[in-house]
């Protein structure tokens, strides 16, 4: 099986193996995450602010540990062992959540945080390396968008499976099926991992790049500065975007008309809208970037980031306008349209950012720099959790949504004004 670009240039064969491993890992991650805030407020009877804070810190630490996991992978473990170890820890984390008890709940969260630290930066780094090893770096943006398609296909399946099992069988069935998804991912990796270029798993084994001793230290330093700037920019993006899983989930549960033909859709099922839109649009966006390249009209990374931030903000502006001056429940159609805009913003920014880090990072710290990219998500999720406290009741929703219009929009303006300096630090990387 080979996935092909619009030019009929084949992507590396190992892409489809990594695609399915990541798909099942994201099945477990997003399936469990769709339940988390609702479980905390409905089952453990926590207040909204406390639940939002736990959700924020959990998701934050999920993205903090990759900087340590990436460092251990670069220096000692290599990427193959790190991916497998991370998957095993996450599988046991989901199993722990499936048992009754507060201590098993927090143990499960801890195992998930630790496992993600090993798994997340390494599999993304390997995706970038297989392109370097085959001499196809120009296909990275397209390849990472295809990889992103797999992430969100897993999120669709996981959200629906976990949400519906939790709704009709019980919370712990929902958490349990997430463990099954991670097990399937481990089986695929164990049996098909050999089809990925083995050099892609070696720490410092990227044959497509020169050793750091022969590279220009100033150029490396400035490229790292560029990664830091792009990472910092994503903080306001993800702090706004991640309201999907916390405040927006509660708003959907309480203030949205979810009845369709007499059936009330479980609030957690709305979590599948975002990955569904990603699956529908990811290949379209990948094709669009390729067509721009083929026509000689290159869209810079800075421009893609700015577009992503602005479109995300428009999604929240729509909700602010819809909820202004009313205390009634509002139609699901506005939630659907808003999440569509959030998804388009995500596709303009997130896969492009993953690709960019693999292009800019010096080879000997490639996975650690991927961990640094995810470190920004730590601050973003903590900020997202803290901002949940401003949600208030139905009458204050319009002002609440405006926060997440202004945050990314102001960031986009600042980034665009800094673009020339930032692009000079990238030294020709597009």
VEXDREN-2710 file (C-alpha; in Angstrom, 1 decimal):
% VEXDREN-2710
k/r/px/py/pz
1/UNK/0.0/0.0/0.0
2/UNK/1.5/3.3/-1.0
3/UNK/-0.1/6.7/-0.5
4/UNK/0.6/9.1/-3.4
5/UNK/0.9/12.8/-3.8
6/UNK/-0.8/14.7/-6.5
7/UNK/2.4/14.5/-8.6
8/UNK/2.3/10.7/-8.4
9/UNK/5.5/10.8/-6.3
10/UNK/5.1/8.1/-3.7
11/UNK/5.4/8.8/0.0
12/UNK/7.7/6.4/2.0
13/UNK/6.2/3.0/2.6
14/UNK/6.6/3.3/6.3
15/UNK/4.1/6.1/6.5
16/UNK/1.1/3.8/6.4
17/UNK/2.5/1.7/9.4
18/UNK/3.0/4.9/11.5
19/UNK/-0.4/6.1/10.2
20/UNK/-2.2/3.2/11.7
21/UNK/-0.2/3.0/15.0
22/UNK/-0.9/6.7/15.6
23/UNK/-4.5/6.2/14.6
24/UNK/-5.1/3.6/17.3
25/UNK/-3.2/5.5/19.9
26/UNK/-5.3/8.6/19.2
27/UNK/-8.4/6.3/19.3
28/UNK/-7.6/5.7/23.0
29/UNK/-6.4/9.3/23.8
30/UNK/-9.3/11.2/22.3
31/UNK/-11.9/8.6/23.4
32/UNK/-10.9/8.9/27.0
33/UNK/-10.6/12.7/26.8
34/UNK/-14.1/13.1/25.5
35/UNK/-15.3/11.6/28.7
36/UNK/-13.0/13.3/31.2
37/UNK/-14.8/16.6/32.0
38/UNK/-18.3/15.0/31.9
39/UNK/-17.1/12.2/34.2
40/UNK/-15.6/14.6/36.7
41/UNK/-18.8/16.8/36.8
42/UNK/-21.4/14.1/36.6
43/UNK/-19.9/11.1/38.3
44/UNK/-17.4/12.6/40.7
45/UNK/-19.7/15.7/41.2
46/UNK/-16.9/18.3/40.9
47/UNK/-17.5/21.9/40.2
48/UNK/-17.0/23.2/36.7
49/UNK/-13.9/25.2/37.7
50/UNK/-12.3/22.3/39.4
51/UNK/-13.1/19.9/36.6
52/UNK/-11.7/22.4/34.1
53/UNK/-8.5/22.8/36.1
54/UNK/-7.9/19.0/36.2
55/UNK/-8.7/18.7/32.5
56/UNK/-6.2/21.5/31.8
57/UNK/-3.4/20.2/34.0
58/UNK/-3.9/16.6/32.7
59/UNK/-3.7/17.8/29.1
60/UNK/-0.9/20.2/30.0
61/UNK/1.3/17.5/31.5
62/UNK/0.6/15.2/28.5
63/UNK/2.5/17.8/26.5
64/UNK/5.1/18.6/29.1
65/UNK/6.6/15.1/29.5
66/UNK/7.5/14.7/25.8
67/UNK/10.5/17.1/26.3
68/UNK/11.9/14.6/28.8
69/UNK/10.8/11.6/26.8
70/UNK/12.4/13.1/23.7
71/UNK/15.7/13.7/25.5
72/UNK/15.8/10.1/26.8
73/UNK/15.0/8.8/23.3
74/UNK/17.7/11.0/21.7
75/UNK/20.4/10.1/24.2
76/UNK/19.7/6.5/25.3
77/UNK/16.6/4.6/24.2
78/UNK/16.2/5.2/20.5
79/UNK/12.8/5.8/19.0
80/UNK/11.5/2.3/18.6
81/UNK/11.8/1.3/22.2
82/UNK/10.4/4.7/23.3
83/UNK/7.3/4.3/21.1
84/UNK/6.7/0.8/22.4
85/UNK/7.3/1.7/26.1
86/UNK/5.0/4.7/25.8
87/UNK/2.2/2.6/24.3
88/UNK/2.4/0.0/27.0
89/UNK/2.3/2.7/29.8
90/UNK/-0.8/4.3/28.1
91/UNK/-2.6/1.0/27.7
92/UNK/-2.2/0.3/31.5
93/UNK/-3.3/3.9/32.2
94/UNK/-6.6/3.4/30.4
95/UNK/-7.1/0.0/32.1
96/UNK/-6.6/1.8/35.5
97/UNK/-9.3/4.3/34.6
98/UNK/-11.7/1.4/33.9
99/UNK/-11.7/0.4/37.6
100/UNK/-13.7/2.1/40.3
101/UNK/-11.7/4.1/42.8
102/UNK/-10.3/7.6/43.1
103/UNK/-6.7/6.4/43.4
104/UNK/-6.9/4.2/40.3
105/UNK/-8.3/7.2/38.5
106/UNK/-5.3/9.4/39.3
107/UNK/-2.9/6.5/38.8
108/UNK/-4.4/6.1/35.3
109/UNK/-3.9/9.8/34.5
110/UNK/-0.3/9.5/35.7
111/UNK/0.4/6.5/33.5
112/UNK/-1.1/8.2/30.5
113/UNK/1.0/11.3/31.1
114/UNK/4.2/9.3/31.4
115/UNK/3.4/7.1/28.4
116/UNK/2.6/10.0/26.1
117/UNK/6.0/11.5/27.0
118/UNK/7.8/8.6/25.3
119/UNK/5.3/8.0/22.5
120/UNK/4.3/11.4/21.2
121/UNK/7.6/13.1/20.2
122/UNK/9.2/9.9/18.9
123/UNK/6.6/8.8/16.4
124/UNK/6.4/12.4/15.0
125/UNK/10.1/12.5/14.6
126/UNK/10.2/9.1/12.8
127/UNK/7.6/10.4/10.3
128/UNK/9.9/13.3/9.5
129/UNK/13.0/11.1/9.2
130/UNK/11.6/8.6/6.7
131/UNK/11.2/11.5/4.3
132/UNK/14.8/12.6/4.9
133/UNK/16.1/9.1/4.4
134/UNK/14.4/8.7/1.1
135/UNK/15.4/12.2/-0.1
136/UNK/11.8/13.5/-0.2
137/UNK/11.8/16.5/2.2
138/UNK/9.6/18.5/-0.1
139/UNK/6.7/16.0/0.6
140/UNK/6.9/16.5/4.4
141/UNK/4.0/19.0/4.7
142/UNK/1.8/16.8/2.6
143/UNK/2.9/13.6/4.5
144/UNK/2.3/15.2/7.9
145/UNK/-1.2/16.2/6.7
146/UNK/-1.9/12.5/5.8
147/UNK/-0.5/11.5/9.2
148/UNK/-2.8/14.0/10.7
149/UNK/-5.7/12.4/8.8
150/UNK/-4.8/9.1/10.7
151/UNK/-4.8/11.0/14.1
152/UNK/-8.3/12.3/13.5
153/UNK/-9.7/9.1/12.0
154/UNK/-8.7/7.5/15.3
155/UNK/-10.3/10.4/17.2
156/UNK/-13.6/9.9/15.4
157/UNK/-13.7/6.1/16.1
158/UNK/-12.5/6.5/19.7
159/UNK/-14.9/9.4/20.6
160/UNK/-17.9/7.5/19.3
161/UNK/-16.9/4.2/20.8
162/UNK/-16.1/5.6/24.3
163/UNK/-18.9/8.1/24.4
164/UNK/-21.6/5.6/23.5
165/UNK/-20.3/2.8/25.7
166/UNK/-20.1/5.3/28.6
167/UNK/-23.6/6.6/27.9
168/UNK/-25.4/3.2/27.6
169/UNK/-23.1/0.8/29.5
170/UNK/-21.3/2.9/32.1
171/UNK/-18.3/5.2/32.4
172/UNK/-15.7/2.4/32.9
173/UNK/-16.7/0.6/29.8
174/UNK/-15.9/3.8/27.9
175/UNK/-12.5/4.0/29.5
176/UNK/-11.9/0.2/29.0
177/UNK/-12.4/0.3/25.2
178/UNK/-9.7/3.0/25.1
179/UNK/-7.2/0.4/26.4
180/UNK/-8.3/-2.0/23.7
181/UNK/-7.5/0.7/21.1
182/UNK/-4.0/1.2/22.4
183/UNK/-3.4/-2.6/22.5
184/UNK/-4.3/-2.8/18.8
185/UNK/-1.8/0.0/18.0
186/UNK/0.9/-1.9/19.9
187/UNK/0.2/-5.1/18.0
188/UNK/0.4/-3.3/14.6
189/UNK/3.7/-1.7/15.7
190/UNK/5.1/-5.0/16.9
191/UNK/4.3/-6.9/13.7
192/UNK/4.7/-4.2/11.0
193/UNK/7.3/-1.9/12.5
194/UNK/10.0/-3.6/10.6
195/UNK/8.6/-2.1/7.4
196/UNK/9.7/1.3/8.5
197/UNK/13.2/2.2/7.5
198/UNK/15.2/1.0/10.6
199/UNK/17.6/4.0/10.4
200/UNK/14.6/6.2/11.2
201/UNK/14.4/4.7/14.7
202/UNK/18.1/5.3/15.5
203/UNK/18.9/8.2/17.8
204/UNK/21.0/10.7/15.8
205/UNK/20.6/8.3/12.8
206/UNK/19.1/10.7/10.3
207/UNK/21.3/10.1/7.3
208/UNK/19.5/12.9/5.4
209/UNK/21.3/15.5/7.6
210/UNK/24.9/16.2/8.4
211/UNK/26.4/15.7/11.9
212/UNK/26.0/18.7/14.2
213/UNK/29.8/19.1/14.4
214/UNK/29.9/20.1/10.7
215/UNK/26.8/22.4/10.8
216/UNK/26.9/26.1/11.4
217/UNK/26.3/26.7/15.1
218/UNK/24.8/30.1/14.5
219/UNK/22.4/28.7/11.9
220/UNK/21.4/25.9/14.3
221/UNK/20.9/28.4/17.1
222/UNK/18.7/30.7/15.0
223/UNK/16.6/27.8/13.7
224/UNK/16.0/26.7/17.3
225/UNK/15.0/30.3/18.1
226/UNK/12.5/30.0/15.2
227/UNK/11.1/26.8/16.7
228/UNK/10.7/28.6/20.0
229/UNK/8.8/31.5/18.4
230/UNK/6.4/29.2/16.5
231/UNK/5.9/27.1/19.6
232/UNK/5.1/30.2/21.7
233/UNK/2.5/31.3/19.1
234/UNK/0.7/28.0/19.4
235/UNK/0.0/28.7/23.1
236/UNK/-2.9/31.1/22.4
237/UNK/-4.1/28.9/19.5
238/UNK/-4.4/25.7/21.7
239/UNK/-5.7/27.6/24.7
240/UNK/-8.6/28.7/22.6
241/UNK/-9.0/25.6/20.6
242/UNK/-9.0/23.3/23.6
243/UNK/-12.2/24.8/25.0
244/UNK/-13.7/22.1/22.7
245/UNK/-13.0/19.5/25.4
246/UNK/-13.7/21.6/28.5
247/UNK/-16.0/24.6/28.6
248/UNK/-17.6/23.9/25.2
249/UNK/-18.4/20.4/26.2
250/UNK/-20.2/21.7/29.3
251/UNK/-22.0/24.4/27.2
252/UNK/-23.2/21.7/24.7
253/UNK/-24.4/19.6/27.6
254/UNK/-26.4/22.4/29.1
255/UNK/-27.3/25.1/26.6
256/UNK/-27.5/23.5/23.2
257/UNK/-30.6/21.9/21.7
258/UNK/-29.3/18.3/21.0
259/UNK/-32.6/16.8/20.0
260/UNK/-32.8/15.3/16.5
261/UNK/-35.9/13.4/15.5
262/UNK/-36.7/12.7/19.2
263/UNK/-33.2/11.4/20.0
264/UNK/-31.0/13.5/22.3
265/UNK/-27.5/13.2/21.1
266/UNK/-25.0/12.5/24.0
267/UNK/-22.9/15.7/24.6
268/UNK/-19.7/13.7/24.3
269/UNK/-20.5/12.7/20.8
270/UNK/-20.0/16.3/19.6
271/UNK/-16.3/15.7/20.3
272/UNK/-16.2/13.6/17.2
273/UNK/-17.2/16.6/14.9
274/UNK/-13.7/18.0/14.9
275/UNK/-11.9/14.8/13.9
276/UNK/-14.7/14.1/11.4
277/UNK/-14.1/17.4/9.7
278/UNK/-10.3/16.8/9.8
279/UNK/-10.7/13.5/8.0
280/UNK/-13.0/15.1/5.5
281/UNK/-10.7/18.1/4.8
282/UNK/-7.1/17.0/5.6
283/UNK/-6.4/15.6/2.1
284/UNK/-8.1/18.6/0.5
285/UNK/-5.8/20.9/2.4
286/UNK/-2.8/18.7/1.6
287/UNK/-3.8/18.9/-2.1
288/UNK/-4.2/22.6/-1.9
289/UNK/-0.7/23.2/-0.5
290/UNK/0.7/21.0/-3.3
291/UNK/-1.2/22.9/-6.0
292/UNK/0.1/26.2/-4.7
293/UNK/3.7/24.7/-4.9
294/UNK/3.2/23.3/-8.4
295/UNK/1.9/26.7/-9.6
296/UNK/4.9/28.5/-8.1
297/UNK/2.9/30.3/-5.5
298/UNK/4.5/29.3/-2.3
299/UNK/2.5/29.9/0.9
300/UNK/5.0/30.6/3.7
301/UNK/4.8/28.8/7.1
302/UNK/4.2/32.2/8.8
303/UNK/1.2/32.9/6.5
304/UNK/-0.3/29.4/7.1
305/UNK/0.0/30.0/10.9
306/UNK/-1.6/33.5/10.7
307/UNK/-4.5/32.1/8.6
308/UNK/-5.0/29.3/11.1
309/UNK/-5.1/31.7/14.0
310/UNK/-7.6/34.0/12.3
311/UNK/-10.0/31.3/11.1
312/UNK/-10.0/29.8/14.7
313/UNK/-10.9/33.2/16.1
314/UNK/-13.8/33.5/13.6
315/UNK/-15.2/30.3/14.9
316/UNK/-15.6/31.8/18.4
317/UNK/-16.8/35.1/17.0
318/UNK/-19.6/33.2/15.4
319/UNK/-20.6/31.7/18.7
320/UNK/-20.4/35.1/20.4
321/UNK/-22.8/36.6/17.9
322/UNK/-25.2/33.7/18.2
323/UNK/-25.4/33.8/22.0
324/UNK/-25.6/37.6/22.3
325/UNK/-28.7/38.9/24.0
326/UNK/-30.4/35.6/24.5
327/UNK/-30.9/33.1/27.3
328/UNK/-32.5/30.3/25.3
329/UNK/-30.9/27.1/24.2
330/UNK/-29.3/27.5/20.8
331/UNK/-29.2/25.2/17.8
332/UNK/-26.6/22.5/17.2
333/UNK/-26.0/24.0/13.7
334/UNK/-24.0/26.9/15.2
335/UNK/-21.8/24.5/17.2
336/UNK/-21.2/22.5/14.0
337/UNK/-20.3/25.5/12.0
338/UNK/-18.0/26.9/14.7
339/UNK/-16.2/23.6/15.1
340/UNK/-15.8/23.5/11.3
341/UNK/-14.0/26.8/11.4
342/UNK/-11.9/25.7/14.4
343/UNK/-10.9/22.6/12.4
344/UNK/-9.9/24.6/9.3
345/UNK/-7.7/26.7/11.5
346/UNK/-6.2/23.6/13.0
347/UNK/-5.4/22.1/9.6
348/UNK/-3.6/25.3/8.5
349/UNK/-1.4/25.3/11.6
350/UNK/-0.9/22.0/13.4
351/UNK/0.4/19.6/10.7
352/UNK/2.5/22.4/9.2
353/UNK/4.1/23.0/12.6
354/UNK/4.9/19.3/13.1
355/UNK/6.6/19.3/9.7
356/UNK/8.4/22.5/10.4
357/UNK/10.1/21.2/13.6
358/UNK/11.5/18.2/11.7
359/UNK/13.0/20.6/9.1
360/UNK/14.5/23.1/11.5
361/UNK/15.7/20.9/14.5
362/UNK/19.4/20.0/14.6
363/UNK/19.6/16.3/14.1
364/UNK/21.1/15.4/17.5
365/UNK/18.3/17.0/19.4
366/UNK/15.5/16.3/16.9
367/UNK/13.2/14.4/19.3
368/UNK/13.9/16.8/22.2
369/UNK/13.0/19.7/20.0
370/UNK/9.7/17.9/19.0
371/UNK/9.2/17.7/22.8
372/UNK/9.8/21.4/23.1
373/UNK/7.1/22.0/20.4
374/UNK/4.7/20.0/22.5
375/UNK/5.8/21.9/25.6
376/UNK/3.9/24.9/24.4
377/UNK/0.8/22.7/24.6
378/UNK/1.5/22.3/28.3
379/UNK/1.2/26.1/28.9
380/UNK/-1.8/26.2/26.5
381/UNK/-3.8/23.5/28.3
382/UNK/-3.1/25.0/31.7
383/UNK/-4.2/28.4/30.4
384/UNK/-7.3/26.8/28.8
385/UNK/-8.2/25.2/32.1
386/UNK/-7.9/28.4/34.0
387/UNK/-9.9/30.3/31.5
388/UNK/-12.8/27.9/32.0
389/UNK/-13.6/29.7/35.2
390/UNK/-14.9/32.7/33.2
391/UNK/-17.6/30.7/31.5
392/UNK/-20.4/31.6/33.9
393/UNK/-24.0/31.0/33.0
394/UNK/-26.0/31.2/29.8
395/UNK/-26.3/35.0/29.9
396/UNK/-22.4/35.5/29.9
397/UNK/-21.5/33.1/27.1
398/UNK/-21.2/35.9/24.4
399/UNK/-18.5/37.7/26.3
400/UNK/-16.8/34.4/27.2
401/UNK/-16.5/33.4/23.5
402/UNK/-15.0/36.8/22.6
403/UNK/-12.0/36.0/24.7
404/UNK/-11.2/33.3/22.2
405/UNK/-11.7/35.5/19.3
406/UNK/-9.3/38.2/20.5
407/UNK/-6.5/35.9/21.8
408/UNK/-5.7/34.2/18.4
409/UNK/-6.4/37.3/16.3
410/UNK/-4.0/39.5/18.2
411/UNK/-1.4/36.7/18.1
412/UNK/-1.8/36.5/14.3
413/UNK/-1.2/40.2/13.9
414/UNK/1.9/40.1/16.1
415/UNK/3.3/37.1/14.2
416/UNK/2.7/38.6/10.8
417/UNK/4.5/41.8/11.9
418/UNK/7.5/39.7/13.0
419/UNK/7.6/37.6/9.9
420/UNK/10.7/38.9/8.2
421/UNK/13.0/38.4/11.2
422/UNK/11.5/35.0/11.8
423/UNK/12.0/33.9/8.2
424/UNK/15.6/35.0/8.3
425/UNK/16.2/32.7/11.3
426/UNK/14.8/29.8/9.3
427/UNK/17.7/30.1/6.8
428/UNK/15.7/29.0/3.7
429/UNK/13.5/26.4/5.3
430/UNK/10.0/26.8/3.9
END
